């Protein structure tokens, strides 16, 4: 159980690292020019909301405001 919590925690940190106001810190479409076209997917956003909700239940006081803002932005996107 502890190992799973660590994995979830590090996944959360990685996810937060990639996020910014527009939803991405690094946009692959900009990085690779015309090679990659980046489309937002509702399924990925839904999975992120589910993961953040679980993380919030396991660690209710850890970066609470940031997580709630991220969930709210993702819900608006959907």
PDB file of N, CA, C and O in Angstrom:
ATOM      1  N   UNK A   1       0.825  -1.197   0.000  1.00  0.00           N
ATOM      2  CA  UNK A   1       0.000   0.000   0.000  1.00  0.00           C
ATOM      3  C   UNK A   1       0.865   1.255   0.000  1.00  0.00           C
ATOM      4  O   UNK A   1       0.556   2.211  -0.712  1.00  0.00           O
ATOM      5  N   UNK A   2       1.952   1.272   0.791  1.00  0.00           N
ATOM      6  CA  UNK A   2       2.809   2.449   0.866  1.00  0.00           C
ATOM      7  C   UNK A   2       3.476   2.715  -0.478  1.00  0.00           C
ATOM      8  O   UNK A   2       3.617   3.869  -0.882  1.00  0.00           O
ATOM      9  N   UNK A   3       3.883   1.665  -1.165  1.00  0.00           N
ATOM     10  CA  UNK A   3       4.513   1.810  -2.471  1.00  0.00           C
ATOM     11  C   UNK A   3       3.538   2.440  -3.462  1.00  0.00           C
ATOM     12  O   UNK A   3       3.919   3.312  -4.243  1.00  0.00           O
ATOM     13  N   UNK A   4       2.281   1.999  -3.429  1.00  0.00           N
ATOM     14  CA  UNK A   4       1.270   2.566  -4.320  1.00  0.00           C
ATOM     15  C   UNK A   4       1.046   4.045  -4.024  1.00  0.00           C
ATOM     16  O   UNK A   4       0.842   4.834  -4.947  1.00  0.00           O
ATOM     17  N   UNK A   5       1.081   4.431  -2.757  1.00  0.00           N
ATOM     18  CA  UNK A   5       0.905   5.837  -2.389  1.00  0.00           C
ATOM     19  C   UNK A   5       2.068   6.679  -2.897  1.00  0.00           C
ATOM     20  O   UNK A   5       1.869   7.806  -3.351  1.00  0.00           O
ATOM     21  N   UNK A   6       3.279   6.139  -2.823  1.00  0.00           N
ATOM     22  CA  UNK A   6       4.444   6.857  -3.335  1.00  0.00           C
ATOM     23  C   UNK A   6       4.336   7.044  -4.842  1.00  0.00           C
ATOM     24  O   UNK A   6       4.629   8.120  -5.362  1.00  0.00           O
ATOM     25  N   UNK A   7       3.917   6.001  -5.539  1.00  0.00           N
ATOM     26  CA  UNK A   7       3.763   6.084  -6.986  1.00  0.00           C
ATOM     27  C   UNK A   7       2.719   7.136  -7.341  1.00  0.00           C
ATOM     28  O   UNK A   7       2.937   7.950  -8.239  1.00  0.00           O
ATOM     29  N   UNK A   8       1.597   7.122  -6.648  1.00  0.00           N
ATOM     30  CA  UNK A   8       0.547   8.103  -6.890  1.00  0.00           C
ATOM     31  C   UNK A   8       1.056   9.511  -6.590  1.00  0.00           C
ATOM     32  O   UNK A   8       0.762  10.449  -7.332  1.00  0.00           O
ATOM     33  N   UNK A   9       1.813   9.663  -5.512  1.00  0.00           N
ATOM     34  CA  UNK A   9       2.359  10.971  -5.146  1.00  0.00           C
ATOM     35  C   UNK A   9       3.299  11.477  -6.237  1.00  0.00           C
ATOM     36  O   UNK A   9       3.203  12.635  -6.641  1.00  0.00           O
ATOM     37  N   UNK A  10       4.203  10.632  -6.717  1.00  0.00           N
ATOM     38  CA  UNK A  10       5.141  11.055  -7.753  1.00  0.00           C
ATOM     39  C   UNK A  10       4.428  11.304  -9.078  1.00  0.00           C
ATOM     40  O   UNK A  10       4.836  12.178  -9.844  1.00  0.00           O
ATOM     41  N   UNK A  11       3.383  10.557  -9.353  1.00  0.00           N
ATOM     42  CA  UNK A  11       2.590  10.810 -10.556  1.00  0.00           C
ATOM     43  C   UNK A  11       1.936  12.183 -10.468  1.00  0.00           C
ATOM     44  O   UNK A  11       1.887  12.928 -11.447  1.00  0.00           O
ATOM     45  N   UNK A  12       1.434  12.504  -9.279  1.00  0.00           N
ATOM     46  CA  UNK A  12       0.837  13.825  -9.063  1.00  0.00           C
ATOM     47  C   UNK A  12       1.873  14.920  -9.303  1.00  0.00           C
ATOM     48  O   UNK A  12       1.585  15.905  -9.983  1.00  0.00           O
ATOM     49  N   UNK A  13       3.077  14.757  -8.753  1.00  0.00           N
ATOM     50  CA  UNK A  13       4.114  15.769  -8.928  1.00  0.00           C
ATOM     51  C   UNK A  13       4.481  15.931 -10.402  1.00  0.00           C
ATOM     52  O   UNK A  13       4.666  17.050 -10.882  1.00  0.00           O
ATOM     53  N   UNK A  14       4.583  14.818 -11.111  1.00  0.00           N
ATOM     54  CA  UNK A  14       4.889  14.887 -12.541  1.00  0.00           C
ATOM     55  C   UNK A  14       3.763  15.583 -13.304  1.00  0.00           C
ATOM     56  O   UNK A  14       4.011  16.405 -14.186  1.00  0.00           O
ATOM     57  N   UNK A  15       2.538  15.245 -12.956  1.00  0.00           N
ATOM     58  CA  UNK A  15       1.381  15.859 -13.613  1.00  0.00           C
ATOM     59  C   UNK A  15       1.376  17.365 -13.364  1.00  0.00           C
ATOM     60  O   UNK A  15       1.154  18.141 -14.294  1.00  0.00           O
ATOM     61  N   UNK A  16       1.617  17.791 -12.122  1.00  0.00           N
ATOM     62  CA  UNK A  16       1.645  19.213 -11.787  1.00  0.00           C
ATOM     63  C   UNK A  16       2.762  19.913 -12.539  1.00  0.00           C
ATOM     64  O   UNK A  16       2.603  21.067 -12.938  1.00  0.00           O
ATOM     65  N   UNK A  17       3.881  19.247 -12.739  1.00  0.00           N
ATOM     66  CA  UNK A  17       5.008  19.848 -13.443  1.00  0.00           C
ATOM     67  C   UNK A  17       4.624  20.182 -14.878  1.00  0.00           C
ATOM     68  O   UNK A  17       5.033  21.212 -15.413  1.00  0.00           O
ATOM     69  N   UNK A  18       3.842  19.311 -15.494  1.00  0.00           N
ATOM     70  CA  UNK A  18       3.455  19.513 -16.891  1.00  0.00           C
ATOM     71  C   UNK A  18       2.370  20.568 -17.066  1.00  0.00           C
ATOM     72  O   UNK A  18       2.209  21.117 -18.156  1.00  0.00           O
ATOM     73  N   UNK A  19       1.623  20.857 -15.999  1.00  0.00           N
ATOM     74  CA  UNK A  19       0.505  21.786 -16.117  1.00  0.00           C
ATOM     75  C   UNK A  19       0.937  23.242 -15.994  1.00  0.00           C
ATOM     76  O   UNK A  19       1.885  23.568 -15.279  1.00  0.00           O
ATOM     77  N   UNK A  20       0.237  24.092 -16.693  1.00  0.00           N
ATOM     78  CA  UNK A  20       0.328  25.531 -16.503  1.00  0.00           C
ATOM     79  C   UNK A  20      -1.048  26.085 -16.834  1.00  0.00           C
ATOM     80  O   UNK A  20      -1.991  25.305 -16.976  1.00  0.00           O
ATOM     81  N   UNK A  21      -1.200  27.367 -16.959  1.00  0.00           N
ATOM     82  CA  UNK A  21      -2.518  27.958 -17.192  1.00  0.00           C
ATOM     83  C   UNK A  21      -3.212  27.413 -18.437  1.00  0.00           C
ATOM     84  O   UNK A  21      -4.430  27.232 -18.437  1.00  0.00           O
ATOM     85  N   UNK A  22      -2.458  27.152 -19.486  1.00  0.00           N
ATOM     86  CA  UNK A  22      -3.080  26.654 -20.708  1.00  0.00           C
ATOM     87  C   UNK A  22      -3.220  25.142 -20.710  1.00  0.00           C
ATOM     88  O   UNK A  22      -3.764  24.574 -21.656  1.00  0.00           O
ATOM     89  N   UNK A  23      -2.741  24.489 -19.675  1.00  0.00           N
ATOM     90  CA  UNK A  23      -2.864  23.044 -19.576  1.00  0.00           C
ATOM     91  C   UNK A  23      -1.585  22.295 -19.834  1.00  0.00           C
ATOM     92  O   UNK A  23      -1.508  21.098 -19.555  1.00  0.00           O
ATOM     93  N   UNK A  24      -0.548  22.983 -20.375  1.00  0.00           N
ATOM     94  CA  UNK A  24       0.728  22.307 -20.640  1.00  0.00           C
ATOM     95  C   UNK A  24       1.884  23.252 -20.364  1.00  0.00           C
ATOM     96  O   UNK A  24       1.817  24.445 -20.659  1.00  0.00           O
ATOM     97  N   UNK A  25       2.940  22.699 -19.796  1.00  0.00           N
ATOM     98  CA  UNK A  25       4.157  23.457 -19.607  1.00  0.00           C
ATOM     99  C   UNK A  25       4.983  23.411 -20.896  1.00  0.00           C
ATOM    100  O   UNK A  25       5.534  24.422 -21.332  1.00  0.00           O
ATOM    101  N   UNK A  26       5.057  22.245 -21.483  1.00  0.00           N
ATOM    102  CA  UNK A  26       5.770  22.057 -22.747  1.00  0.00           C
ATOM    103  C   UNK A  26       4.770  21.533 -23.758  1.00  0.00           C
ATOM    104  O   UNK A  26       4.157  20.487 -23.546  1.00  0.00           O
ATOM    105  N   UNK A  27       4.603  22.245 -24.842  1.00  0.00           N
ATOM    106  CA  UNK A  27       3.663  21.842 -25.881  1.00  0.00           C
ATOM    107  C   UNK A  27       4.430  21.072 -26.961  1.00  0.00           C
ATOM    108  O   UNK A  27       5.264  21.661 -27.648  1.00  0.00           O
ATOM    109  N   UNK A  28       4.168  19.776 -27.126  1.00  0.00           N
ATOM    110  CA  UNK A  28       4.882  18.994 -28.138  1.00  0.00           C
ATOM    111  C   UNK A  28       4.734  19.568 -29.545  1.00  0.00           C
ATOM    112  O   UNK A  28       5.642  19.434 -30.365  1.00  0.00           O
ATOM    113  N   UNK A  29       3.611  20.200 -29.829  1.00  0.00           N
ATOM    114  CA  UNK A  29       3.415  20.778 -31.158  1.00  0.00           C
ATOM    115  C   UNK A  29       4.424  21.895 -31.409  1.00  0.00           C
ATOM    116  O   UNK A  29       4.884  22.067 -32.538  1.00  0.00           O
ATOM    117  N   UNK A  30       4.771  22.652 -30.377  1.00  0.00           N
ATOM    118  CA  UNK A  30       5.781  23.698 -30.527  1.00  0.00           C
ATOM    119  C   UNK A  30       7.182  23.106 -30.550  1.00  0.00           C
ATOM    120  O   UNK A  30       8.057  23.591 -31.266  1.00  0.00           O
ATOM    121  N   UNK A  31       7.388  22.063 -29.768  1.00  0.00           N
ATOM    122  CA  UNK A  31       8.704  21.442 -29.680  1.00  0.00           C
ATOM    123  C   UNK A  31       9.105  20.787 -30.997  1.00  0.00           C
ATOM    124  O   UNK A  31      10.252  20.908 -31.428  1.00  0.00           O
ATOM    125  N   UNK A  32       8.167  20.094 -31.636  1.00  0.00           N
ATOM    126  CA  UNK A  32       8.480  19.357 -32.856  1.00  0.00           C
ATOM    127  C   UNK A  32       7.931  20.015 -34.106  1.00  0.00           C
ATOM    128  O   UNK A  32       7.900  19.384 -35.162  1.00  0.00           O
ATOM    129  N   UNK A  33       7.499  21.256 -34.022  1.00  0.00           N
ATOM    130  CA  UNK A  33       7.021  21.986 -35.196  1.00  0.00           C
ATOM    131  C   UNK A  33       5.816  21.326 -35.826  1.00  0.00           C
ATOM    132  O   UNK A  33       4.822  21.054 -35.152  1.00  0.00           O
ATOM    133  N   UNK A  34       5.903  21.072 -37.109  1.00  0.00           N
ATOM    134  CA  UNK A  34       4.779  20.494 -37.855  1.00  0.00           C
ATOM    135  C   UNK A  34       4.738  18.969 -37.798  1.00  0.00           C
ATOM    136  O   UNK A  34       3.870  18.358 -38.420  1.00  0.00           O
ATOM    137  N   UNK A  35       5.648  18.352 -37.073  1.00  0.00           N
ATOM    138  CA  UNK A  35       5.684  16.898 -37.003  1.00  0.00           C
ATOM    139  C   UNK A  35       4.551  16.364 -36.131  1.00  0.00           C
ATOM    140  O   UNK A  35       3.927  15.358 -36.467  1.00  0.00           O
ATOM    141  N   UNK A  36       4.290  17.031 -35.024  1.00  0.00           N
ATOM    142  CA  UNK A  36       3.294  16.559 -34.063  1.00  0.00           C
ATOM    143  C   UNK A  36       2.174  17.585 -33.955  1.00  0.00           C
ATOM    144  O   UNK A  36       2.422  18.780 -33.797  1.00  0.00           O
ATOM    145  N   UNK A  37       0.955  17.108 -34.042  1.00  0.00           N
ATOM    146  CA  UNK A  37      -0.199  17.968 -33.806  1.00  0.00           C
ATOM    147  C   UNK A  37      -0.810  17.527 -32.492  1.00  0.00           C
ATOM    148  O   UNK A  37      -1.158  16.359 -32.320  1.00  0.00           O
ATOM    149  N   UNK A  38      -0.938  18.455 -31.573  1.00  0.00           N
ATOM    150  CA  UNK A  38      -1.405  18.138 -30.223  1.00  0.00           C
ATOM    151  C   UNK A  38      -2.879  18.493 -30.085  1.00  0.00           C
ATOM    152  O   UNK A  38      -3.263  19.653 -30.228  1.00  0.00           O
ATOM    153  N   UNK A  39      -3.688  17.500 -29.811  1.00  0.00           N
ATOM    154  CA  UNK A  39      -5.113  17.714 -29.602  1.00  0.00           C
ATOM    155  C   UNK A  39      -5.466  17.392 -28.161  1.00  0.00           C
ATOM    156  O   UNK A  39      -4.983  16.398 -27.619  1.00  0.00           O
ATOM    157  N   UNK A  40      -6.307  18.220 -27.520  1.00  0.00           N
ATOM    158  CA  UNK A  40      -6.751  17.875 -26.171  1.00  0.00           C
ATOM    159  C   UNK A  40      -7.780  16.752 -26.220  1.00  0.00           C
ATOM    160  O   UNK A  40      -8.626  16.725 -27.114  1.00  0.00           O
ATOM    161  N   UNK A  41      -7.716  15.844 -25.283  1.00  0.00           N
ATOM    162  CA  UNK A  41      -8.637  14.720 -25.231  1.00  0.00           C
ATOM    163  C   UNK A  41      -9.421  14.732 -23.932  1.00  0.00           C
ATOM    164  O   UNK A  41      -8.844  14.827 -22.849  1.00  0.00           O
ATOM    165  N   UNK A  42     -10.728  14.636 -24.044  1.00  0.00           N
ATOM    166  CA  UNK A  42     -11.593  14.618 -22.878  1.00  0.00           C
ATOM    167  C   UNK A  42     -11.278  13.413 -22.000  1.00  0.00           C
ATOM    168  O   UNK A  42     -11.325  13.511 -20.774  1.00  0.00           O
ATOM    169  N   UNK A  43     -10.958  12.278 -22.614  1.00  0.00           N
ATOM    170  CA  UNK A  43     -10.671  11.067 -21.856  1.00  0.00           C
ATOM    171  C   UNK A  43      -9.471  11.266 -20.928  1.00  0.00           C
ATOM    172  O   UNK A  43      -9.497  10.830 -19.777  1.00  0.00           O
ATOM    173  N   UNK A  44      -8.427  11.917 -21.424  1.00  0.00           N
ATOM    174  CA  UNK A  44      -7.240  12.170 -20.601  1.00  0.00           C
ATOM    175  C   UNK A  44      -7.573  13.127 -19.464  1.00  0.00           C
ATOM    176  O   UNK A  44      -7.105  12.951 -18.339  1.00  0.00           O
ATOM    177  N   UNK A  45      -8.375  14.131 -19.759  1.00  0.00           N
ATOM    178  CA  UNK A  45      -8.767  15.091 -18.733  1.00  0.00           C
ATOM    179  C   UNK A  45      -9.592  14.409 -17.651  1.00  0.00           C
ATOM    180  O   UNK A  45      -9.418  14.685 -16.464  1.00  0.00           O
ATOM    181  N   UNK A  46     -10.483  13.526 -18.058  1.00  0.00           N
ATOM    182  CA  UNK A  46     -11.302  12.781 -17.105  1.00  0.00           C
ATOM    183  C   UNK A  46     -10.427  11.898 -16.215  1.00  0.00           C
ATOM    184  O   UNK A  46     -10.645  11.824 -15.006  1.00  0.00           O
ATOM    185  N   UNK A  47      -9.452  11.240 -16.805  1.00  0.00           N
ATOM    186  CA  UNK A  47      -8.542  10.389 -16.031  1.00  0.00           C
ATOM    187  C   UNK A  47      -7.734  11.229 -15.046  1.00  0.00           C
ATOM    188  O   UNK A  47      -7.496  10.803 -13.916  1.00  0.00           O
ATOM    189  N   UNK A  48      -7.313  12.419 -15.468  1.00  0.00           N
ATOM    190  CA  UNK A  48      -6.560  13.301 -14.580  1.00  0.00           C
ATOM    191  C   UNK A  48      -7.427  13.748 -13.403  1.00  0.00           C
ATOM    192  O   UNK A  48      -6.951  13.800 -12.269  1.00  0.00           O
ATOM    193  N   UNK A  49      -8.693  14.070 -13.665  1.00  0.00           N
ATOM    194  CA  UNK A  49      -9.613  14.458 -12.593  1.00  0.00           C
ATOM    195  C   UNK A  49      -9.769  13.307 -11.604  1.00  0.00           C
ATOM    196  O   UNK A  49      -9.741  13.522 -10.392  1.00  0.00           O
ATOM    197  N   UNK A  50      -9.931  12.095 -12.110  1.00  0.00           N
ATOM    198  CA  UNK A  50     -10.085  10.937 -11.229  1.00  0.00           C
ATOM    199  C   UNK A  50      -8.834  10.725 -10.376  1.00  0.00           C
ATOM    200  O   UNK A  50      -8.936  10.446  -9.181  1.00  0.00           O
ATOM    201  N   UNK A  51      -7.660  10.857 -10.984  1.00  0.00           N
ATOM    202  CA  UNK A  51      -6.409  10.665 -10.243  1.00  0.00           C
ATOM    203  C   UNK A  51      -6.231  11.746  -9.180  1.00  0.00           C
ATOM    204  O   UNK A  51      -5.831  11.448  -8.055  1.00  0.00           O
ATOM    205  N   UNK A  52      -6.524  12.992  -9.528  1.00  0.00           N
ATOM    206  CA  UNK A  52      -6.386  14.077  -8.560  1.00  0.00           C
ATOM    207  C   UNK A  52      -7.406  13.951  -7.423  1.00  0.00           C
ATOM    208  O   UNK A  52      -7.107  14.281  -6.275  1.00  0.00           O
ATOM    209  N   UNK A  53      -8.595  13.476  -7.745  1.00  0.00           N
ATOM    210  CA  UNK A  53      -9.610  13.272  -6.706  1.00  0.00           C
ATOM    211  C   UNK A  53      -9.162  12.196  -5.723  1.00  0.00           C
ATOM    212  O   UNK A  53      -9.326  12.353  -4.513  1.00  0.00           O
ATOM    213  N   UNK A  54      -8.599  11.107  -6.236  1.00  0.00           N
ATOM    214  CA  UNK A  54      -8.077  10.056  -5.367  1.00  0.00           C
ATOM    215  C   UNK A  54      -6.919  10.583  -4.520  1.00  0.00           C
ATOM    216  O   UNK A  54      -6.844  10.318  -3.320  1.00  0.00           O
ATOM    217  N   UNK A  55      -6.026  11.327  -5.156  1.00  0.00           N
ATOM    218  CA  UNK A  55      -4.893  11.896  -4.427  1.00  0.00           C
ATOM    219  C   UNK A  55      -5.390  12.806  -3.306  1.00  0.00           C
ATOM    220  O   UNK A  55      -4.854  12.786  -2.198  1.00  0.00           O
ATOM    221  N   UNK A  56      -6.411  13.600  -3.599  1.00  0.00           N
ATOM    222  CA  UNK A  56      -6.987  14.519  -2.604  1.00  0.00           C
ATOM    223  C   UNK A  56      -7.559  13.759  -1.409  1.00  0.00           C
ATOM    224  O   UNK A  56      -7.474  14.222  -0.271  1.00  0.00           O
ATOM    225  N   UNK A  57      -8.141  12.592  -1.675  1.00  0.00           N
ATOM    226  CA  UNK A  57      -8.679  11.768  -0.580  1.00  0.00           C
ATOM    227  C   UNK A  57      -7.556  11.191   0.281  1.00  0.00           C
ATOM    228  O   UNK A  57      -7.688  11.107   1.502  1.00  0.00           O
ATOM    229  N   UNK A  58      -6.450  10.794  -0.355  1.00  0.00           N
ATOM    230  CA  UNK A  58      -5.328  10.207   0.375  1.00  0.00           C
ATOM    231  C   UNK A  58      -4.517  11.260   1.124  1.00  0.00           C
ATOM    232  O   UNK A  58      -4.034  11.011   2.229  1.00  0.00           O
ATOM    233  N   UNK A  59      -4.374  12.424   0.525  1.00  0.00           N
ATOM    234  CA  UNK A  59      -3.585  13.510   1.113  1.00  0.00           C
ATOM    235  C   UNK A  59      -4.426  14.790   1.110  1.00  0.00           C
ATOM    236  O   UNK A  59      -4.162  15.690   0.313  1.00  0.00           O
ATOM    237  N   UNK A  60      -5.424  14.887   1.978  1.00  0.00           N
ATOM    238  CA  UNK A  60      -6.384  15.997   1.920  1.00  0.00           C
ATOM    239  C   UNK A  60      -5.786  17.382   2.140  1.00  0.00           C
ATOM    240  O   UNK A  60      -6.361  18.363   1.670  1.00  0.00           O
ATOM    241  N   UNK A  61      -4.682  17.499   2.819  1.00  0.00           N
ATOM    242  CA  UNK A  61      -4.116  18.826   3.096  1.00  0.00           C
ATOM    243  C   UNK A  61      -2.957  19.198   2.177  1.00  0.00           C
ATOM    244  O   UNK A  61      -2.491  20.337   2.218  1.00  0.00           O
ATOM    245  N   UNK A  62      -2.480  18.270   1.352  1.00  0.00           N
ATOM    246  CA  UNK A  62      -1.319  18.546   0.490  1.00  0.00           C
ATOM    247  C   UNK A  62      -1.745  19.374  -0.717  1.00  0.00           C
ATOM    248  O   UNK A  62      -2.511  18.901  -1.556  1.00  0.00           O
ATOM    249  N   UNK A  63      -1.258  20.592  -0.807  1.00  0.00           N
ATOM    250  CA  UNK A  63      -1.530  21.495  -1.932  1.00  0.00           C
ATOM    251  C   UNK A  63      -3.003  21.511  -2.315  1.00  0.00           C
ATOM    252  O   UNK A  63      -3.360  21.469  -3.492  1.00  0.00           O
ATOM    253  N   UNK A  64      -3.830  21.570  -1.313  1.00  0.00           N
ATOM    254  CA  UNK A  64      -5.279  21.449  -1.480  1.00  0.00           C
ATOM    255  C   UNK A  64      -5.840  22.451  -2.493  1.00  0.00           C
ATOM    256  O   UNK A  64      -6.599  22.081  -3.389  1.00  0.00           O
ATOM    257  N   UNK A  65      -5.462  23.712  -2.342  1.00  0.00           N
ATOM    258  CA  UNK A  65      -5.995  24.750  -3.223  1.00  0.00           C
ATOM    259  C   UNK A  65      -5.568  24.532  -4.675  1.00  0.00           C
ATOM    260  O   UNK A  65      -6.377  24.693  -5.589  1.00  0.00           O
ATOM    261  N   UNK A  66      -4.305  24.169  -4.893  1.00  0.00           N
ATOM    262  CA  UNK A  66      -3.812  23.917  -6.247  1.00  0.00           C
ATOM    263  C   UNK A  66      -4.566  22.760  -6.904  1.00  0.00           C
ATOM    264  O   UNK A  66      -4.963  22.838  -8.067  1.00  0.00           O
ATOM    265  N   UNK A  67      -4.753  21.699  -6.142  1.00  0.00           N
ATOM    266  CA  UNK A  67      -5.438  20.521  -6.683  1.00  0.00           C
ATOM    267  C   UNK A  67      -6.888  20.849  -7.013  1.00  0.00           C
ATOM    268  O   UNK A  67      -7.390  20.463  -8.069  1.00  0.00           O
ATOM    269  N   UNK A  68      -7.560  21.560  -6.115  1.00  0.00           N
ATOM    270  CA  UNK A  68      -8.954  21.923  -6.367  1.00  0.00           C
ATOM    271  C   UNK A  68      -9.080  22.835  -7.589  1.00  0.00           C
ATOM    272  O   UNK A  68     -10.019  22.694  -8.372  1.00  0.00           O
ATOM    273  N   UNK A  69      -8.134  23.773  -7.755  1.00  0.00           N
ATOM    274  CA  UNK A  69      -8.141  24.641  -8.945  1.00  0.00           C
ATOM    275  C   UNK A  69      -7.920  23.843 -10.216  1.00  0.00           C
ATOM    276  O   UNK A  69      -8.567  24.087 -11.234  1.00  0.00           O
ATOM    277  N   UNK A  70      -7.010  22.897 -10.152  1.00  0.00           N
ATOM    278  CA  UNK A  70      -6.725  22.050 -11.319  1.00  0.00           C
ATOM    279  C   UNK A  70      -7.954  21.221 -11.699  1.00  0.00           C
ATOM    280  O   UNK A  70      -8.294  21.111 -12.877  1.00  0.00           O
ATOM    281  N   UNK A  71      -8.614  20.644 -10.702  1.00  0.00           N
ATOM    282  CA  UNK A  71      -9.821  19.864 -10.962  1.00  0.00           C
ATOM    283  C   UNK A  71     -10.905  20.746 -11.561  1.00  0.00           C
ATOM    284  O   UNK A  71     -11.601  20.334 -12.489  1.00  0.00           O
ATOM    285  N   UNK A  72     -11.053  21.962 -11.034  1.00  0.00           N
ATOM    286  CA  UNK A  72     -12.084  22.883 -11.540  1.00  0.00           C
ATOM    287  C   UNK A  72     -11.809  23.266 -12.994  1.00  0.00           C
ATOM    288  O   UNK A  72     -12.730  23.288 -13.810  1.00  0.00           O
ATOM    289  N   UNK A  73     -10.553  23.569 -13.326  1.00  0.00           N
ATOM    290  CA  UNK A  73     -10.193  23.915 -14.704  1.00  0.00           C
ATOM    291  C   UNK A  73     -10.444  22.738 -15.647  1.00  0.00           C
ATOM    292  O   UNK A  73     -10.943  22.911 -16.759  1.00  0.00           O
ATOM    293  N   UNK A  74     -10.092  21.554 -15.184  1.00  0.00           N
ATOM    294  CA  UNK A  74     -10.304  20.356 -16.021  1.00  0.00           C
ATOM    295  C   UNK A  74     -11.783  20.106 -16.243  1.00  0.00           C
ATOM    296  O   UNK A  74     -12.195  19.736 -17.342  1.00  0.00           O
ATOM    297  N   UNK A  75     -12.590  20.306 -15.201  1.00  0.00           N
ATOM    298  CA  UNK A  75     -14.043  20.120 -15.334  1.00  0.00           C
ATOM    299  C   UNK A  75     -14.632  21.123 -16.309  1.00  0.00           C
ATOM    300  O   UNK A  75     -15.538  20.788 -17.071  1.00  0.00           O
ATOM    301  N   UNK A  76     -14.121  22.364 -16.294  1.00  0.00           N
ATOM    302  CA  UNK A  76     -14.589  23.371 -17.257  1.00  0.00           C
ATOM    303  C   UNK A  76     -14.262  22.943 -18.680  1.00  0.00           C
ATOM    304  O   UNK A  76     -15.055  23.157 -19.597  1.00  0.00           O
ATOM    305  N   UNK A  77     -13.089  22.337 -18.862  1.00  0.00           N
ATOM    306  CA  UNK A  77     -12.680  21.887 -20.194  1.00  0.00           C
ATOM    307  C   UNK A  77     -13.651  20.822 -20.736  1.00  0.00           C
ATOM    308  O   UNK A  77     -14.044  20.840 -21.902  1.00  0.00           O
ATOM    309  N   UNK A  78     -14.012  19.913 -19.853  1.00  0.00           N
ATOM    310  CA  UNK A  78     -14.920  18.830 -20.274  1.00  0.00           C
ATOM    311  C   UNK A  78     -16.270  19.416 -20.582  1.00  0.00           C
ATOM    312  O   UNK A  78     -17.189  18.686 -20.955  1.00  0.00           O
TER     313      UNK A  78
END
